[in-house]
Amino acid sequence: MKKYFNINFQFNHIALEKTIEETSLQSKGYCCFVDHTLLVTSFKEKEGKLTNILNSALANSCDGSYIAMMANLIYKKQFRAYNGPELFNKYIYFNSKQCVIGNTKEVFDKIVHKVSDSGGDSSNLYFIPLPYSPVNQFDYEAIAEEINKLGFRFIWVSLGAPKQEEFMFRITPKINKGVLLGVGAALNYFSGEVKDIPSWAKNYHLIWLYRIFTEPKKQLPRCINTFIYYPVLFFNEILKKK
């Protein structure tokens, strides 16, 4: 990985998958999918807590096409984003023990049915519910004990950002093996709980616009923050390069 916008990114998709797959078999760690919300939040904070959490990760994937585009313009590269839903769609069909932490039992059941209906083996999929509480009030010892008891390879964390990133940071030292992946709403898209993003939005890098129209109260403040801070991030990175 290399630092872009003060965050360690792994833009090489093959290298990212290799790191996740090898670590999940032999060791432990967590992987973050850094979108505009995480990038701007880490840039704005003064204490550097989120930045430290992201840069302590096993790997960070770029979950925002505009982040990749800014890096491409500055460094003359051809980076591409690799988001949480893409990775989840690939690995959920692996014949390995996997669990979902957070989200709802209803969403988990829909994931199980979809995997089964597609010919996959859903017997290795498990669900660990969490209470609706602040991230510092979870019983990490009990959650880790449940994870260690079954020995999961992939642990999908869906608590929303940046809560899920702090959760992964706190629990990783307590588990024996496996990779935690903070994929947020990827589970909702896969299960059909939330309508999938249309191709035109993906192809023309207008996912942010689609989300504003579908979730205006949630997404509009986030996108305003992005419009304000992305130019600052861009020019700061140019200065850093020089």
N, C-alpha and C positions, 0 to 999 in steps of 0.2 A: 504494500500500500504506500501511497504518497499523499502528502498534505496538499489539499486544495481548499481555499477559503477556511484555513485553519482546522480542517477536519481530515482525518485519514480516510481516503476513498480507495476502494478496489474497483477500478473500472473494467478490468479484464474479467469477463463473465466466466470464462473457463477456469481461471485461477480462483475466482470466488467459489465456484461450485466444488472445485477440488479441495479447497481449504475446509469448506463445510463438511463434505463427505468424509474426508480423512479424519478430521477432528472428531466428528460424531461417532466414529468407530473406536478411537484410541484415547481420546481425552475429553475436554469440555471447554466451553466458551459461549459467547453470545454474539449475534450478528444483528446490526441495526440497518434499517432502510431509511436513509436520510432524504427527506423531502424538504420542500420549502419551509414548512413549519419548524422542523427541527433545526434547519440551517439558520434561519432568522432568529429563533429563540436562543441558540447557542451564541450567536453574534451579539445579541442585545444584553445578555446577562453579564453582570459585573464580577460575580464570584467564580465563574468558570466551571460550575458544577456539571452542567450538561456537557460541555466541551470535554471535560475529563472523562465522563461516562462514555461518550462516543469514541474518544481516542483510546480508551482501554478495551474496546471491543476486539474480538477475534478478527472481524472484518466489517466494513461499512459499505453497503451497496448504494449507488446513486438512485434514488427513487423520484427523480425529478428531471424531466427532459431539459428544462431551462438551466438547471445546474450544469448538466453536461454541455449544453450549448455555450454557456459562459466560459467553461474550462476550455472548450474547443477553440473559441475565438482568441483567448489569451495565449494558449500554449500550442496552437496549430495542430491539434489532435483530432481524432475521430471517435471520441468517447460516446457511448450510448448508455442510457439509463437501463436499469434492471430492477423492476419494482417487486414489491412483496407478492402481489397476486400472481405474477409470472412464476416466481420460485415455488410458491405454494402449490400451484397447479401441476408443477413437475414432480415435487417430492411427496405429495400426499398419496400418490399411487405406489410409492416404494413399499416393498414387503418388509417393513421394519417397524418396531414398536414406536408409536408416535402418540403424543398427547396434545390436547388443546387446553391452555390455561386462560381463563377469563372468557369474555363474551357470554353466551347463554347456552343452556342445554338444547333449546330449540334449534339454534344455528348448528350446533354440533351434530344433532340427529339428522339434519338435512345433509350435512357433509358426509356422514356415514352412508346414508341412502344413495347419494350421488356416486360415491366410490363403488358401492355394491352394484348399482345399476350399470356402471361402466365396466364391470367385470373385474374390479379390483378386490383385494382382500381387506375388508374393513374390520376384521377380528383383532387387528393390532392397534386399533385406534381407541384412545381413552380420553376422558374428560375430567379435568380438575376444576371445579367451580371455585370462585373467589368471592368473598363478601364485598359489597360496595362500600369501600372505605379508603382513606388516604393510604398512599403507598408505604408510609412508615409504620402503619398499624397492622400489616399482614403478619401472620405467624409463619415466618420464613423457615423455622426449624421443622414445623409440621409439614409444610408444603414440600420441602426438600426431602423429608423422610418418605413421603408418598412417591416422589419422583425416583428416588434411589431404590425403593422397594421393587419397582417394575423395570428399571433400567431402560429408559427411553433413548432412542437415537435422535429424534427430532422433537423439539418441544416448542410448539407454536404459541406465542404470547400475544393476546389480543386485548389490550387494556387502553389503547389510545396513547398517542404521543403527547408529552414526553414521559408519561407515567410508566409505560411498559419498558422503556429504556432503563429507568431507575430500578424497576423491579428486577430486570435481568442482571443488572450490575450488583444488586444486593444478594441475589440468591445463588449466583454462579459459584462463589467460594464454598457453598454448602452442599452442592451436588457432586456426585462421583463421576458422572460421565454424561455426554450428550451436548447437543448444540441448541441453545435457545434462540429463536428467531422472532423478532418483534415485527409482526406483519399487520397489526392493526385490523383495518377493515377488509383485508384480503379474504378472510373467512366469510364475511357477509356477501361479497361478490361471488365467491365460489358457490355458496349455498343457494344463491338466488334471493336471499333476504333483501339485498339491495340490487337494483337493476344494474347490470354490467355497463361499463362506460362504452358508448358507441364507437365504432371504428373511426368515424370522421374526427372525433375529439382526440383520439390517440394519434392518428396520422398527421394531423395539422397542429399538434402540440397545444390543444385547446381544452385539455382535461380540466384546467382551473375554471374555464368559462362554463363548462357543463356542470361542474359541481356548484358554482354560484347559483345557477338556475334551479338545481335540484335540492340544494341545502343552503339557501341564502343566509340564514341566521348564523350558521356555523362557519361557512366558507368565506363569506364576504369580508369579515374582519381579518381573517388569515391572508386573503389575497391582497387586501390593502397594505398590510404589513410587508408583504412580498414586494409590491410595487415601490414602496418607500425604500426598502433596505437593499434590494438587489443591485441597484446602481452603485450604492456605497460598497457593497461586497465586491462588485466587479472592478471598480477603480482601486480599491485597496489591494486586490490581488495583482493588478497591473503594477502597482508600486512595489509590491513584495517581489515580483518577478525581476524588476529592474535592480 
